[in-house]
Amino acid sequence: MKSTYAPLLETFSLKSGVELKNRIVMAPMTNFSSNDDGTVTEAEVAYYARRAEGVAAVITACTYVTPNGKGFPGEFGADRDEMIPSLARLASAIQEKGAKAILQIFHGGRMVPPNLVDGDVVSASNVPAEAEGSAVPRELSAAEVENIIAAFGETTRRAIEAGYDGVEIHGANGYLIQQFFSPHSNRRTDKWGERLAFPLAVVDTVKKAAEKADRPFAVGYRFSPEEPETPGITMADTLELIDALKEKELDYLHVSLMEFWSEPRRGVDDTRTRLEIIKERAGNTIPVIGVGSIYKADDAIKALGTGVDLLAIGRGLIIEPDWVQKVENGQEETIAVKIDKNAQEKLVVPDPLWNAIVNTPGWFPGV
Ligand SMILES: Cc1cc2nc3c(=O)[nH]c(=O)nc-3n(C[C@H](O)[C@H](O)[C@H](O)COP(=O)(O)O)c2cc1C
């Protein structure tokens, strides 16, 4: 390994006691490849295993905590105990390769395709997303809200039973948890209209379930720092969310971005990047994972230089499953940075994900 890149390979201890062998984690990425009954397929297990050798942890694709939270065709499920063997199959495949396994837990809210939920699309309020053709969701009753919060706790229990090293609460990318935090989608007048109430109740419930683990078990939280809509989440809102999450003894905050160096749209008078502002606010209380268009070792070392604690790599690990090993072996010059469209088999990518990649221009470098 070249000494320039040594900081990428330093160990890191999370508050829960989970030990990370380096600073690189696999970003959560939906792969559309699970069975219709919510169990994982061998093709997707092989895809994860192929990428689990170098990274410190694999954060799985999101998994639904209740049936009406299923956001994608071919999404795997964690909504009932029958799913535990399938969840365990994935956890052990990741751990056998040396990475920690972190289950990303989720509810799609108003973003779920109606055909996946018998047409019963739900959210904080009956406000559709702005994209044309979006379904008008049904406002959840207070009792249903409580049930979904409890389901996040139950899914955490299943993650423990299935052998995971932690869970990541998916509070990003416009899904249900973010919908409760957003002034666009949450117009409620009951106690859940207080926009922090639902995200924090989910955190408390998940933490309570995590405390029952008989081994170190991490709880992270992922959020998107801003929304483009008006009204919508601003950087000022996000700083408030961070202040509240700092009180919760979480293992990490994970910022969801497509571009690591992106700058705030509104809500702060600050010319620094979103991640720099977020890291400053998080301070030394809670580690921050940065992400977004990191492909080369130089991109990663520059990103780590901002002070973020850990880096997630998504597309880069699909393109180059041996990313970390190449840095370890001083072969970082040979890291692939564009998808090789003829290499599906070599890259071990299941058909549904591969087809989505090669048929979506601009999504991945090389397409
Ligand atoms: C195929 C694909 C699926 C994704 N699915 C998820 C997901 O399930 N949960 C999530 O939080 N983010 C998801 N993301 C976002 C990634 O975690 C990540 O933030 C984004 O791709 C930017 O990182 P990258 O440039 O390293 O790919 C997905 C991204 C891609 C490319």
The ligand as an SDF file (V2000), in Angstrom:
LIG
                    3D

 31 33  0  0  0  0  0  0  0  0999 V2000
  -28.3440    0.9430   -7.8520 C   0  0  0  0  0  0  0  0  0  0  0  0
  -28.5020    1.8740   -6.6820 C   0  0  0  0  0  0  0  0  0  0  0  0
  -29.4010    1.5490   -5.6750 C   0  0  0  0  0  0  0  0  0  0  0  0
  -29.5090    2.3550   -4.5190 C   0  0  0  0  0  0  0  0  0  0  0  0
  -30.3260    1.9610   -3.4810 N   0  0  0  0  0  0  0  0  0  0  0  0
  -30.2670    2.6130   -2.2890 C   0  0  0  0  0  0  0  0  0  0  0  0
  -30.9120    2.0870   -1.1420 C   0  0  0  0  0  0  0  0  0  0  0  0
  -31.5170    1.0110   -1.1460 O   0  0  0  0  0  0  0  0  0  0  0  0
  -30.8180    2.8120    0.0110 N   0  0  0  0  0  0  0  0  0  0  0  0
  -30.1340    3.9930    0.0800 C   0  0  0  0  0  0  0  0  0  0  0  0
  -30.0890    4.6090    1.1480 O   0  0  0  0  0  0  0  0  0  0  0  0
  -29.4920    4.5010   -0.9960 N   0  0  0  0  0  0  0  0  0  0  0  0
  -29.5200    3.8270   -2.1680 C   0  0  0  0  0  0  0  0  0  0  0  0
  -28.7810    4.2980   -3.2270 N   0  0  0  0  0  0  0  0  0  0  0  0
  -27.8950    5.4790   -3.0600 C   0  0  0  0  0  0  0  0  0  0  0  0
  -26.4630    5.0290   -2.6950 C   0  0  0  0  0  0  0  0  0  0  0  0
  -26.4230    4.4770   -1.3920 O   0  0  0  0  0  0  0  0  0  0  0  0
  -25.4490    6.1940   -2.7530 C   0  0  0  0  0  0  0  0  0  0  0  0
  -25.8220    7.1930   -1.8390 O   0  0  0  0  0  0  0  0  0  0  0  0
  -25.3420    6.8060   -4.1360 C   0  0  0  0  0  0  0  0  0  0  0  0
  -25.2910    5.8310   -5.1460 O   0  0  0  0  0  0  0  0  0  0  0  0
  -24.0850    7.7010   -4.2500 C   0  0  0  0  0  0  0  0  0  0  0  0
  -22.9280    6.9570   -3.9780 O   0  0  0  0  0  0  0  0  0  0  0  0
  -21.9890    6.4200   -5.1810 P   0  0  0  0  0  0  0  0  0  0  0  0
  -21.6680    7.6110   -6.0300 O   0  0  0  0  0  0  0  0  0  0  0  0
  -20.7790    5.8570   -4.5030 O   0  0  0  0  0  0  0  0  0  0  0  0
  -22.7730    5.4090   -5.9520 O   0  0  0  0  0  0  0  0  0  0  0  0
  -28.7170    3.5350   -4.4030 C   0  0  0  0  0  0  0  0  0  0  0  0
  -27.8500    3.8800   -5.4560 C   0  0  0  0  0  0  0  0  0  0  0  0
  -27.7170    3.0610   -6.5670 C   0  0  0  0  0  0  0  0  0  0  0  0
  -26.7030    3.4330   -7.6340 C   0  0  0  0  0  0  0  0  0  0  0  0
  1  2  1  0
  2  3  1  0
  2 30  2  0
  3  4  2  0
  4  5  1  0
  4 28  1  0
  5  6  2  0
  6  7  1  0
  6 13  1  0
  7  8  2  0
  7  9  1  0
  9 10  1  0
 10 11  2  0
 10 12  1  0
 12 13  2  0
 13 14  1  0
 14 15  1  0
 14 28  1  0
 15 16  1  0
 16 17  1  0
 16 18  1  0
 18 19  1  0
 18 20  1  0
 20 21  1  0
 20 22  1  0
 22 23  1  0
 23 24  1  0
 24 25  2  0
 24 26  1  0
 24 27  1  0
 28 29  2  0
 29 30  1  0
 30 31  1  0
M  END
$$$$
